[in-house]
Amino acid sequence: MILEVRVFGGLEKLIPGASFGRPMQVEAAPGTTAGGLLDLLKIPEDKVFTILVNGIHAEKGDLLKAGDRVAFFPPVGGG
């Protein structure tokens, strides 16, 4: 299945050819979870704080469907 994936906050540096916030087409097997997508992209789970699927907060165990738009965000600090 094809997913649209975007990465932010430095996570793009972990994926060759990725750019901040730019959509990437990623092929994943049916039954892939959000956490499984992290594994596929070789993004360490501890580097991701927020996952959005189709603009809605998701958990690592949530199943993805063909055409889903997935965004990964790292923890952000500030003051």
C-alpha positions as CSV (number, residue, x, y, z in Angstrom):
1,M,0.0,0.0,0.0
2,I,1.1,3.6,-0.7
3,L,1.3,6.1,2.2
4,E,2.1,9.8,2.1
5,V,4.7,10.5,4.8
6,R,6.0,13.8,6.2
7,V,8.7,14.3,8.8
8,F,9.5,17.4,10.8
9,G,12.0,18.8,13.3
10,G,15.2,17.2,12.2
11,L,13.7,13.7,11.6
12,E,14.2,14.4,7.8
13,K,18.0,14.0,8.5
14,L,17.4,10.4,9.3
15,I,15.9,9.5,5.9
16,P,18.1,9.8,2.8
17,G,16.4,12.2,0.3
18,A,13.7,13.5,2.7
19,S,13.0,17.2,3.2
20,F,11.4,19.0,6.1
21,G,7.6,18.8,5.7
22,R,7.7,17.6,2.1
23,P,5.5,14.6,1.3
24,M,7.2,11.3,0.4
25,Q,5.4,8.3,-1.1
26,V,6.3,5.2,0.9
27,E,5.2,1.7,0.1
28,A,4.4,-0.5,3.1
29,A,2.8,-3.9,3.5
30,P,-0.9,-4.1,4.4
31,G,-1.3,-4.4,8.1
32,T,1.6,-2.0,8.8
33,T,1.2,0.1,12.0
34,A,2.5,3.6,12.6
35,G,5.3,2.0,14.7
36,G,6.0,-0.4,11.9
37,L,6.3,2.5,9.5
38,L,8.9,4.0,11.9
39,D,10.8,0.7,11.6
40,L,10.5,0.7,7.8
41,L,11.9,4.3,7.7
42,K,14.6,3.4,10.3
43,I,13.5,6.2,12.6
44,P,14.1,5.3,16.2
45,E,10.9,5.3,18.2
46,D,12.4,7.4,21.0
47,K,13.0,10.2,18.4
48,V,9.2,10.6,17.7
49,F,6.8,12.3,20.2
50,T,3.7,12.9,18.0
51,I,2.2,10.9,15.2
52,L,-0.6,12.3,13.1
53,V,-2.6,10.1,10.6
54,N,-4.9,12.1,8.4
55,G,-4.5,15.1,10.8
56,I,-5.6,13.1,13.8
57,H,-3.3,12.0,16.7
58,A,-2.4,8.4,16.5
59,E,-0.5,5.8,18.5
60,K,2.3,3.6,17.4
61,G,0.0,0.5,17.4
62,D,-2.6,2.0,15.1
63,L,-3.1,0.3,11.8
64,L,-2.5,2.3,8.6
65,K,-4.6,2.1,5.4
66,A,-3.6,2.8,1.8
67,G,-3.6,6.5,1.1
68,D,-3.2,7.6,4.7
69,R,-1.2,10.8,5.3
70,V,1.2,10.2,8.2
71,A,3.3,12.9,9.9
72,F,6.0,12.3,12.5
73,F,7.2,15.0,14.9
74,P,10.0,14.9,17.5
75,P,9.8,16.2,21.0
76,V,10.1,20.0,20.9
77,G,11.6,22.1,23.7
78,G,11.2,25.7,24.4
79,G,10.5,28.2,27.0
